[in-house]
């Protein structure tokens, strides 16, 4: 990727995809796109593809994934609420 030396901090990247994805996924399937904004240069678009095939999970695979998801949420603790600034009186 070419970037101008005098470009400064004008580089931004964004991943665009439609998800969540459902198995089966075949190796090579296009799942999204990486868009790199390089300031004054045209945006660089790179397809994001699956590096491996994913078969649909059976009952035990789905139950294990659900249990892991629940454990991760429990271990994360309560979500912090956004701070609200007090109005100056």
ZAMARGU-4260 file (C-alpha; in steps of 0.2 Angstrom, whole numbers, plus 5000, padded with zeros to 4 digits):
<rodrens>
0) 5000/5000/5000 | 5007/5017/4995 | 5005/5031/5007 | 5012/5049/5004 | 5026/5054/5016
5) 5018/5071/5019 | 5001/5063/5022 | 5002/5065/5041 | 4989/5056/5051 | 4976/5056/5037
10) 4974/5037/5036 | 4959/5028/5042 | 4952/5010/5040 | 4935/5003/5041 | 4929/4985/5040
15) 4912/4983/5031 | 4903/4967/5032 | 4885/4960/5034 | 4884/4948/5048 | 4883/4939/5059
20) 4888/4925/5048 | 4879/4908/5047 | 4889/4891/5044 | 4893/4883/5032 | 4906/4895/5026
25) 4917/4889/5011 | 4936/4894/5011 | 4937/4909/4999 | 4920/4916/5002 | 4920/4935/5002
30) 4914/4940/5019 | 4917/4959/5019 | 4929/4972/5014 | 4943/4983/5021 | 4942/5001/5016
35) 4958/5011/5019 | 4956/5030/5017 | 4973/5037/5012 | 4969/5056/5013 | 4970/5064/4996
40) 4973/5047/4987 | 4959/5036/4981 | 4952/5024/4995 | 4960/5007/4994 | 4947/4992/4995
45) 4953/4975/4999 | 4940/4960/5000 | 4940/4950/5016 | 4939/4931/5012 | 4937/4916/5023
50) 4954/4907/5026 | 4946/4891/5031 | 4930/4882/5028 | 4917/4881/5043 | 4905/4867/5044
55) 4888/4869/5052 | 4889/4864/5070 | 4879/4850/5078 | 4869/4850/5094 | 4884/4849/5106
60) 4894/4862/5096 | 4880/4874/5098 | 4878/4870/5116 | 4896/4872/5120 | 4897/4889/5110
65) 4882/4895/5120 | 4889/4890/5137 | 4906/4899/5132 | 4897/4914/5127 | 4887/4915/5144
70) 4903/4912/5154 | 4912/4926/5145 | 4897/4938/5149 | 4897/4932/5167 | 4916/4935/5168
75) 4915/4952/5161 | 4905/4958/5175 | 4891/4972/5174 | 4893/4984/5160 | 4898/5001/5165
80) 4885/5014/5162 | 4890/5029/5152 | 4894/5044/5164 | 4882/5058/5164 | 4889/5075/5166
85) 4880/5085/5180 | 4872/5102/5174 | 4880/5117/5181 | 4868/5127/5192
</rodrens>
